[in-house]
């Protein structure tokens, strides 16, 4: 999908320090409309920190973040909420609300104070809950759901926002294999509708199969940035993860899986 030159989520020279330690150093990457970008790297590489800095949950010490040409810090909180939807990793939900009510919160940025949900809002809620296979849970209190069920409800809540950019922090964590595949298919479907999708992920095979572009972080900096084939080289994987991988093709798709640690580890 072609987009205007200034369209996209663009991070340039981002630096974040937490507890006196530099977590990110001069990190740059972008997400174009209609693109699935995977943010990968070993534990502690800075993936979730980068995501939270983009969302302004964490304060960046330096660097710029632009959304369709506008500086992030120039946008109001409501504007950011309509442009960036977020799926947190393993977020606890303490409110005894039904799953449908939780998903309905995704429509909040589009409402005025005390405004009721419209018929259009209700249709969006049903559509996204159906897409994430949780419509049958709509009357369940969210605190009674399993971790995997709750994850699908929170994904539906983010999709309900209808934002042009969707950011997800390990959305397949705690899901069974079927729902892992369903979630990744949903991410592709969302991107096909013109949404830019940024996913923090650990599954390298999913990164290879489902992402258009990958950003590999290593010790707080970008080690590689490009297509999956360009990023997931043996040399990059050994340096970033300390593993060697096996590769194969099946059903016209490429797969890879770590098979042993690099010697000397």
BELGIQUI-V348170 format. One record per residue. N is the residue number from 0. RES is the residue in one letter. D_CENTER is the distance of its C-alpha to the mean C-alpha in whole Angstrom. Layout:
n:N res:RES d_center:D_CENTER
n:N res:RES d_center:D_CENTER
//
This chain:
n:0 res:X d_center:20
n:1 res:X d_center:22
n:2 res:X d_center:21
n:3 res:X d_center:23
n:4 res:X d_center:23
n:5 res:X d_center:21
n:6 res:X d_center:19
n:7 res:X d_center:15
n:8 res:X d_center:13
n:9 res:X d_center:15
n:10 res:X d_center:15
n:11 res:X d_center:18
n:12 res:X d_center:20
n:13 res:X d_center:18
n:14 res:X d_center:20
n:15 res:X d_center:19
n:16 res:X d_center:22
n:17 res:X d_center:22
n:18 res:X d_center:25
n:19 res:X d_center:27
n:20 res:X d_center:25
n:21 res:X d_center:23
n:22 res:X d_center:19
n:23 res:X d_center:18
n:24 res:X d_center:21
n:25 res:X d_center:21
n:26 res:X d_center:17
n:27 res:X d_center:16
n:28 res:X d_center:14
n:29 res:X d_center:13
n:30 res:X d_center:11
n:31 res:X d_center:14
n:32 res:X d_center:14
n:33 res:X d_center:14
n:34 res:X d_center:12
n:35 res:X d_center:9
n:36 res:X d_center:8
n:37 res:X d_center:8
n:38 res:X d_center:8
n:39 res:X d_center:11
n:40 res:X d_center:14
n:41 res:X d_center:16
n:42 res:X d_center:16
n:43 res:X d_center:17
n:44 res:X d_center:16
n:45 res:X d_center:14
n:46 res:X d_center:10
n:47 res:X d_center:9
n:48 res:X d_center:12
n:49 res:X d_center:11
n:50 res:X d_center:8
n:51 res:X d_center:11
n:52 res:X d_center:13
n:53 res:X d_center:11
n:54 res:X d_center:11
n:55 res:X d_center:15
n:56 res:X d_center:15
n:57 res:X d_center:16
n:58 res:X d_center:19
n:59 res:X d_center:19
n:60 res:X d_center:22
n:61 res:X d_center:22
n:62 res:X d_center:21
n:63 res:X d_center:19
n:64 res:X d_center:16
n:65 res:X d_center:17
n:66 res:X d_center:16
n:67 res:X d_center:18
n:68 res:X d_center:21
n:69 res:X d_center:21
n:70 res:X d_center:20
n:71 res:X d_center:18
n:72 res:X d_center:21
n:73 res:X d_center:23
n:74 res:X d_center:21
n:75 res:X d_center:22
n:76 res:X d_center:20
n:77 res:X d_center:20
n:78 res:X d_center:19
n:79 res:X d_center:16
n:80 res:X d_center:15
n:81 res:X d_center:16
n:82 res:X d_center:14
n:83 res:X d_center:11
n:84 res:X d_center:9
n:85 res:X d_center:7
n:86 res:X d_center:7
n:87 res:X d_center:8
n:88 res:X d_center:9
n:89 res:X d_center:13
n:90 res:X d_center:14
n:91 res:X d_center:17
n:92 res:X d_center:19
n:93 res:X d_center:23
n:94 res:X d_center:24
n:95 res:X d_center:26
n:96 res:X d_center:25
n:97 res:X d_center:24
n:98 res:X d_center:21
n:99 res:X d_center:22
n:100 res:X d_center:22
n:101 res:X d_center:19
n:102 res:X d_center:17
n:103 res:X d_center:20
n:104 res:X d_center:19
n:105 res:X d_center:16
n:106 res:X d_center:19
n:107 res:X d_center:20
n:108 res:X d_center:19
n:109 res:X d_center:21
n:110 res:X d_center:24
n:111 res:X d_center:27
n:112 res:X d_center:29
n:113 res:X d_center:30
n:114 res:X d_center:29
n:115 res:X d_center:29
n:116 res:X d_center:26
n:117 res:X d_center:28
n:118 res:X d_center:28
n:119 res:X d_center:26
n:120 res:X d_center:23
n:121 res:X d_center:24
n:122 res:X d_center:24
n:123 res:X d_center:20
n:124 res:X d_center:20
n:125 res:X d_center:22
n:126 res:X d_center:20
n:127 res:X d_center:16
n:128 res:X d_center:18
n:129 res:X d_center:20
n:130 res:X d_center:17
n:131 res:X d_center:15
n:132 res:X d_center:19
n:133 res:X d_center:19
n:134 res:X d_center:22
n:135 res:X d_center:25
n:136 res:X d_center:23
n:137 res:X d_center:24
n:138 res:X d_center:27
n:139 res:X d_center:26
n:140 res:X d_center:25
n:141 res:X d_center:22
n:142 res:X d_center:23
n:143 res:X d_center:25
n:144 res:X d_center:22
n:145 res:X d_center:21
n:146 res:X d_center:18
n:147 res:X d_center:16
n:148 res:X d_center:18
n:149 res:X d_center:16
n:150 res:X d_center:13
n:151 res:X d_center:13
n:152 res:X d_center:15
n:153 res:X d_center:12
n:154 res:X d_center:10
n:155 res:X d_center:13
n:156 res:X d_center:13
n:157 res:X d_center:10
n:158 res:X d_center:11
n:159 res:X d_center:15
n:160 res:X d_center:14
n:161 res:X d_center:15
n:162 res:X d_center:13
n:163 res:X d_center:13
n:164 res:X d_center:9
n:165 res:X d_center:6
n:166 res:X d_center:3
n:167 res:X d_center:2
n:168 res:X d_center:5
n:169 res:X d_center:7
n:170 res:X d_center:7
n:171 res:X d_center:10
n:172 res:X d_center:12
n:173 res:X d_center:15
n:174 res:X d_center:15
n:175 res:X d_center:18
n:176 res:X d_center:18
n:177 res:X d_center:19
n:178 res:X d_center:16
n:179 res:X d_center:14
n:180 res:X d_center:15
n:181 res:X d_center:15
n:182 res:X d_center:11
n:183 res:X d_center:11
n:184 res:X d_center:13
n:185 res:X d_center:12
n:186 res:X d_center:9
n:187 res:X d_center:12
n:188 res:X d_center:14
n:189 res:X d_center:12
n:190 res:X d_center:12
n:191 res:X d_center:15
n:192 res:X d_center:16
n:193 res:X d_center:15
n:194 res:X d_center:12
n:195 res:X d_center:10
n:196 res:X d_center:6
n:197 res:X d_center:4
n:198 res:X d_center:3
n:199 res:X d_center:5
n:200 res:X d_center:8
n:201 res:X d_center:12
n:202 res:X d_center:13
n:203 res:X d_center:15
n:204 res:X d_center:16
n:205 res:X d_center:13
n:206 res:X d_center:12
n:207 res:X d_center:16
n:208 res:X d_center:16
n:209 res:X d_center:13
n:210 res:X d_center:11
n:211 res:X d_center:14
n:212 res:X d_center:13
n:213 res:X d_center:12
n:214 res:X d_center:13
n:215 res:X d_center:14
n:216 res:X d_center:15
n:217 res:X d_center:18
n:218 res:X d_center:20
n:219 res:X d_center:18
n:220 res:X d_center:19
n:221 res:X d_center:17
n:222 res:X d_center:19
n:223 res:X d_center:18
n:224 res:X d_center:17
n:225 res:X d_center:17
n:226 res:X d_center:17
n:227 res:X d_center:17
n:228 res:X d_center:20
n:229 res:X d_center:21
n:230 res:X d_center:18
n:231 res:X d_center:19
n:232 res:X d_center:23
n:233 res:X d_center:25
n:234 res:X d_center:26
n:235 res:X d_center:22
n:236 res:X d_center:21
n:237 res:X d_center:24
n:238 res:X d_center:24
n:239 res:X d_center:20
n:240 res:X d_center:20
n:241 res:X d_center:24
n:242 res:X d_center:24
n:243 res:X d_center:26
n:244 res:X d_center:24
n:245 res:X d_center:26
n:246 res:X d_center:25
n:247 res:X d_center:26
n:248 res:X d_center:26
n:249 res:X d_center:27
n:250 res:X d_center:27
n:251 res:X d_center:26
n:252 res:X d_center:23
n:253 res:X d_center:22
n:254 res:X d_center:21
n:255 res:X d_center:21
n:256 res:X d_center:22
n:257 res:X d_center:23
n:258 res:X d_center:26
n:259 res:X d_center:28
n:260 res:X d_center:27
n:261 res:X d_center:29
n:262 res:X d_center:33
n:263 res:X d_center:33
n:264 res:X d_center:31
//
